[in-house]
Amino acid sequence: MRISVVDVGSRTVRLVVADAQGGVPLPVHTAKWRLRLSEHVKTGEAIPEEATERLAEAVAEASRTSQRWGAAGPLAFATTIVRSAPNRLEVLRAVRARSGVELCTLPGEVEAELTFLAARRWMGWRSGPLALLDIGGGSFEVAFGRGRLPDFVASLPLGAGRLTHEFFPVQDAPSQDQVKALRRKVRHQLRDVGARIRWEGPRSAVVTSRTFQQLGRLCGAVPGREGPFVERQLRRADLRAAMTRLAALPPTERAQLPGISAPRAGQSLAGAVIGHTAMKVTGLKNVTVCPWAIREGVLLRHIEEGPSWWAEVSRLSEETAPPDPVPLRLASATS
């Protein structure tokens, strides 16, 4: 059996087609389409018709690709930039009409739960009480738990793309005052979550997302070509040094650094500030860079629970949702 997932993020549309034999999603094909929505639409703004058309065509091509690889219609979801758009429902309906795919939006706390599930499966039960940090383009997710799903999750409007637009609008090396202002905001937003993580005292901690993967590479982790099974660690002290290094350069020069891609160079500094500040306020000195994240979480949930849970998610996405992630809530025992 093959299943597929389509992830509409702030920069790209990504497809993963996986074999589901034995309860483990083993990828057989991946593809991506660059849309760079975040370069043209700020989080919370309406998505224009032209961008919606490009999005619908990318989703349609992803669906056709998944079928060529023997998978049924993809489990398709969009994250913050679509979720927070005032015309969210119109965008979802346009994508459905143009592509035949039921694109849904996942609440930030559901994103955190699914990413935690993926990290738990990757790390295994020996990791014990587990903390998770995940930087997206529009939001930042934190989770903690002792079991398969987290005991609590937090989703905050601290995405690397969002904060880059807010604090570093000019494509030059930022001033120290700009960096300090960003650190203050992140520290303030994470105050309660940080206290909860310190109180829980996790045995293990993981970070996920392309932003953390690139920062890990900048801090000395082995490159991706070595494969997913090589352990990659990220130390807070190294991330602090990387943050200083990134702040001294304009985005065009950051792209010359190890691990920092040209498309993400502009938001790499904000990502480093968010990541370092989060590690500091949560008391985490060392974390594991986990290659599995939300896409694998969607695949795992589908394998373990069947299609009924996704049908419910799709139904809820048609209802009115708050424009920004909620700050903190307990994860449902039945979710």
C-alpha positions as CSV (number, residue, x, y, z in Angstrom):
1,M,0.0,0.0,0.0
2,R,1.2,3.5,-0.9
3,I,0.0,6.7,0.6
4,S,1.0,10.3,-0.1
5,V,1.0,13.6,1.7
6,V,1.1,17.2,0.3
7,D,2.4,19.9,2.6
8,V,1.7,23.5,1.5
9,G,4.1,25.7,3.4
10,S,5.1,29.3,3.3
11,R,7.7,28.7,0.6
12,T,7.1,25.4,-1.1
13,V,4.6,22.7,-1.8
14,R,6.1,19.3,-0.9
15,L,5.0,15.8,-1.8
16,V,6.0,12.6,-0.1
17,V,4.9,9.2,-1.5
18,A,5.6,6.4,1.0
19,D,5.1,2.6,1.3
20,A,3.2,1.8,4.4
21,Q,4.1,-1.8,4.8
22,G,4.8,-2.8,8.4
23,G,3.4,0.4,9.8
24,V,6.4,2.5,8.9
25,P,6.2,5.2,6.2
26,L,9.2,4.5,3.9
27,P,9.5,7.2,1.2
28,V,9.7,6.1,-2.4
29,H,9.4,9.5,-4.0
30,T,9.6,13.1,-3.0
31,A,9.1,16.3,-5.0
32,K,8.6,20.0,-4.3
33,W,7.3,23.1,-6.1
34,R,8.6,26.5,-5.1
35,L,5.8,29.0,-4.6
36,R,7.5,31.4,-2.2
37,L,4.2,32.7,-0.9
38,S,5.9,34.3,2.0
39,E,7.8,36.6,-0.3
40,H,4.6,38.1,-1.7
41,V,2.1,37.6,1.1
42,K,2.7,38.4,4.8
43,T,1.2,36.2,7.4
44,G,-2.4,37.3,8.1
45,E,-2.9,38.9,4.7
46,A,-5.3,37.7,2.0
47,I,-3.7,35.5,-0.7
48,P,-4.2,37.1,-4.1
49,E,-5.9,35.3,-7.0
50,E,-2.7,34.8,-9.0
51,A,-1.0,33.2,-6.0
52,T,-4.0,31.0,-5.4
53,E,-3.9,29.8,-9.1
54,R,-0.2,28.9,-8.7
55,L,-1.0,27.1,-5.5
56,A,-3.8,25.1,-7.1
57,E,-1.7,24.1,-10.1
58,A,1.1,22.9,-7.8
59,V,-1.3,20.8,-5.7
60,A,-2.8,19.4,-8.9
61,E,0.6,18.4,-10.2
62,A,1.5,16.9,-6.8
63,S,-1.7,14.8,-7.0
64,R,-0.9,13.6,-10.5
65,T,2.6,12.7,-9.4
66,S,1.3,10.7,-6.5
67,Q,-1.0,8.8,-8.7
68,R,1.8,8.0,-11.1
69,W,3.7,6.5,-8.2
70,G,0.8,4.3,-7.3
71,A,-0.7,6.3,-4.4
72,A,-4.3,7.3,-3.9
73,G,-5.3,11.0,-3.6
74,P,-2.9,12.8,-1.3
75,L,-3.5,13.9,2.3
76,A,-3.1,17.6,1.6
77,F,-2.7,20.3,4.2
78,A,-1.6,23.9,4.4
79,T,0.1,25.6,7.4
80,T,0.2,29.1,8.8
81,I,0.2,31.3,5.7
82,V,-3.0,29.8,4.3
83,R,-4.6,29.2,7.7
84,S,-4.2,32.8,8.8
85,A,-5.4,34.3,5.5
86,P,-8.7,36.2,5.7
87,N,-9.8,34.5,2.4
88,R,-8.7,31.0,3.6
89,L,-12.0,29.3,2.8
90,E,-12.0,30.8,-0.7
91,V,-8.4,29.5,-1.3
92,L,-9.3,26.0,-0.1
93,R,-12.4,25.9,-2.4
94,A,-10.4,27.2,-5.4
95,V,-7.8,24.5,-4.9
96,R,-10.4,21.9,-4.6
97,A,-12.2,23.1,-7.8
98,R,-9.0,23.4,-9.8
99,S,-7.2,20.2,-8.6
100,G,-9.8,17.9,-7.1
101,V,-7.8,17.7,-3.9
102,E,-9.3,18.4,-0.5
103,L,-6.7,20.8,0.9
104,C,-7.3,21.5,4.6
105,T,-5.7,23.7,7.2
106,L,-4.3,22.3,10.4
107,P,-4.5,24.3,13.6
108,G,-1.1,25.0,15.1
109,E,-1.7,22.7,18.1
110,V,-2.6,19.8,15.7
111,E,0.7,20.5,13.8
112,A,2.5,20.2,17.1
113,E,0.8,16.9,18.0
114,L,1.6,15.3,14.6
115,T,5.2,16.5,14.7
116,F,5.6,15.2,18.2
117,L,4.2,11.8,17.1
118,A,6.8,11.7,14.3
119,A,9.6,12.6,16.7
120,R,8.5,10.0,19.2
121,R,8.4,7.3,16.6
122,W,11.9,8.3,15.3
123,M,13.5,8.6,18.8
124,G,11.7,5.6,20.3
125,W,10.5,5.0,23.8
126,R,14.1,4.9,25.2
127,S,14.1,8.7,24.8
128,G,11.8,9.0,27.8
129,P,10.0,12.3,28.5
130,L,10.4,14.2,25.3
131,A,10.4,17.9,24.4
132,L,10.0,19.2,20.9
133,L,10.7,22.5,19.2
134,D,9.7,23.2,15.6
135,I,10.2,26.4,13.7
136,G,8.0,27.1,10.7
137,G,7.6,30.1,8.4
138,G,4.7,31.5,10.3
139,S,4.5,29.8,13.6
140,F,6.6,28.1,16.3
141,E,5.5,24.9,17.9
142,V,6.5,23.4,21.3
143,A,5.4,20.1,22.7
144,F,6.2,17.8,25.6
145,G,5.0,14.3,26.5
146,R,5.8,11.0,28.0
147,G,3.7,8.9,25.6
148,R,2.8,8.6,21.9
149,L,1.1,12.0,21.8
150,P,2.1,15.0,23.8
151,D,0.8,16.0,27.2
152,F,0.7,19.6,26.2
153,V,1.4,21.7,23.1
154,A,2.0,25.4,22.3
155,S,1.7,27.1,19.0
156,L,2.9,30.7,18.8
157,P,3.2,33.3,16.1
158,L,7.0,33.2,16.1
159,G,7.7,31.8,12.6
160,A,11.1,32.6,11.0
161,G,9.5,34.2,7.9
162,R,6.9,36.2,9.9
163,L,9.5,37.7,12.2
164,T,11.9,38.4,9.4
165,H,9.2,40.6,7.8
166,E,8.6,42.3,11.1
167,F,12.1,42.9,12.4
168,F,14.4,42.7,9.3
169,P,12.6,44.2,6.4
170,V,15.7,45.6,4.7
171,Q,18.1,43.2,2.9
172,D,21.1,44.4,4.9
173,A,22.9,43.2,7.9
174,P,20.6,44.2,10.9
175,S,21.6,46.5,13.7
176,Q,22.2,45.2,17.2
177,D,19.0,47.0,18.4
178,Q,16.9,45.0,15.8
179,V,18.3,41.7,16.9
180,K,17.8,42.6,20.6
181,A,14.2,43.7,19.9
182,L,13.5,40.3,18.3
183,R,15.1,38.4,21.2
184,R,12.9,40.3,23.6
185,K,9.7,39.5,21.7
186,V,10.6,35.8,21.5
187,R,11.6,35.6,25.2
188,H,8.4,37.3,26.2
189,Q,6.2,35.0,24.1
190,L,7.9,31.9,25.3
191,R,8.0,32.8,29.0
192,D,5.2,30.5,30.2
193,V,6.0,27.7,27.8
194,G,9.7,27.8,28.9
195,A,8.7,27.6,32.5
196,R,6.6,24.5,31.8
197,I,9.3,22.7,29.9
198,R,11.9,23.4,32.7
199,W,9.4,22.2,35.3
200,E,8.8,19.0,33.3
201,G,12.5,18.3,33.0
202,P,12.6,16.3,29.8
203,R,15.1,13.5,29.4
204,S,15.4,14.1,25.7
205,A,14.8,17.0,23.3
206,V,14.5,17.2,19.6
207,V,14.2,20.0,17.0
208,T,12.6,19.6,13.6
209,S,12.1,21.7,10.4
210,R,14.3,22.8,7.5
211,T,15.3,25.8,9.5
212,F,16.7,23.8,12.4
213,Q,18.3,21.3,9.9
214,Q,20.2,24.1,8.2
215,L,21.2,25.7,11.5
216,G,22.5,22.3,12.6
217,R,24.6,22.0,9.5
218,L,26.0,25.5,10.1
219,C,26.9,24.5,13.6
220,G,28.8,21.5,12.5
221,A,26.3,18.6,12.0
222,V,27.1,16.2,9.1
223,P,25.5,17.1,5.8
224,G,22.3,15.6,4.6
225,R,24.0,13.4,2.0
226,E,25.3,11.2,4.9
227,G,21.7,10.0,5.2
228,P,19.0,10.3,7.9
229,F,20.3,7.7,10.3
230,V,23.4,9.7,11.3
231,E,22.9,11.3,14.6
232,R,22.9,15.1,14.5
233,Q,23.2,17.2,17.6
234,L,22.8,21.0,18.0
235,R,24.4,22.7,21.0
236,R,23.0,25.9,22.4
237,A,26.5,27.4,22.6
238,D,27.2,26.7,19.0
239,L,23.8,28.2,18.0
240,R,24.7,31.3,19.9
241,A,27.9,31.7,17.9
242,A,26.1,31.0,14.6
243,M,23.5,33.7,15.5
244,T,26.3,36.2,15.9
245,R,27.9,35.1,12.6
246,L,24.6,35.4,10.7
247,A,23.8,38.8,12.2
248,A,27.1,40.2,10.8
249,L,26.1,39.4,7.2
250,P,23.4,40.5,4.7
251,P,21.3,37.6,3.4
252,T,23.2,37.4,0.1
253,E,26.4,36.5,2.0
254,R,24.7,34.2,4.5
255,A,23.9,31.9,1.6
256,Q,27.6,31.2,1.3
257,L,27.8,29.7,4.7
258,P,27.6,25.9,5.2
259,G,24.1,24.6,5.2
260,I,22.3,27.9,4.5
261,S,20.4,27.8,1.3
262,A,19.8,30.9,-0.8
263,P,16.0,30.7,-0.5
264,R,16.2,30.6,3.3
265,A,19.1,32.8,3.8
266,G,16.9,35.8,4.5
267,Q,15.1,34.2,7.4
268,S,18.1,32.2,8.8
269,L,19.0,34.9,11.3
270,A,15.4,35.1,12.7
271,G,15.4,31.3,12.9
272,A,18.7,31.3,14.8
273,V,17.4,33.9,17.3
274,I,14.1,32.0,17.8
275,G,15.9,28.7,18.2
276,H,18.6,29.9,20.6
277,T,16.2,31.9,22.7
278,A,13.8,29.0,22.9
279,M,16.6,26.6,24.0
280,K,17.7,29.1,26.6
281,V,14.2,29.8,28.2
282,T,13.4,26.1,28.2
283,G,16.8,25.2,29.7
284,L,17.8,22.9,26.8
285,K,21.6,22.9,26.2
286,N,21.7,20.2,23.6
287,V,19.0,18.8,21.2
288,T,18.8,16.2,18.5
289,V,18.0,17.3,15.0
290,C,15.1,14.9,14.0
291,P,14.6,14.2,10.3
292,W,10.9,13.3,10.8
293,A,8.4,16.1,11.2
294,I,4.8,16.9,10.4
295,R,4.6,15.1,7.0
296,E,5.7,11.9,8.6
297,G,3.3,12.5,11.5
298,V,0.4,12.7,9.1
299,L,1.5,9.5,7.4
300,L,2.0,7.7,10.7
301,R,-1.4,8.8,12.1
302,H,-3.1,7.6,8.9
303,I,-1.3,4.3,9.1
304,E,-2.2,3.8,12.8
305,E,-5.8,5.1,12.8
306,G,-7.1,4.9,9.3
307,P,-8.8,7.5,7.2
308,S,-11.5,8.5,9.6
309,W,-9.3,10.9,11.6
310,W,-8.3,12.8,8.4
311,A,-11.9,13.1,7.3
312,E,-12.6,14.9,10.6
313,V,-9.6,17.2,10.2
314,S,-10.8,18.1,6.7
315,R,-14.3,18.8,8.0
316,L,-13.0,21.1,10.7
317,S,-10.9,23.1,8.2
318,E,-14.1,24.3,6.6
319,E,-15.1,26.0,9.8
320,T,-14.0,29.4,10.9
321,A,-10.6,29.3,12.7
322,P,-8.7,32.0,14.7
323,P,-6.3,34.0,12.6
324,D,-3.3,33.1,14.8
325,P,-2.1,30.1,16.7
326,V,-3.4,29.6,20.2
327,P,-0.8,30.0,22.9
328,L,-1.1,26.9,25.0
329,R,-3.5,24.0,25.6
330,L,-3.5,20.5,26.9
331,A,-3.5,17.8,24.2
332,S,-6.6,15.7,24.1
333,A,-6.3,12.2,25.2
334,T,-8.4,11.0,22.3
335,S,-6.7,13.1,19.6
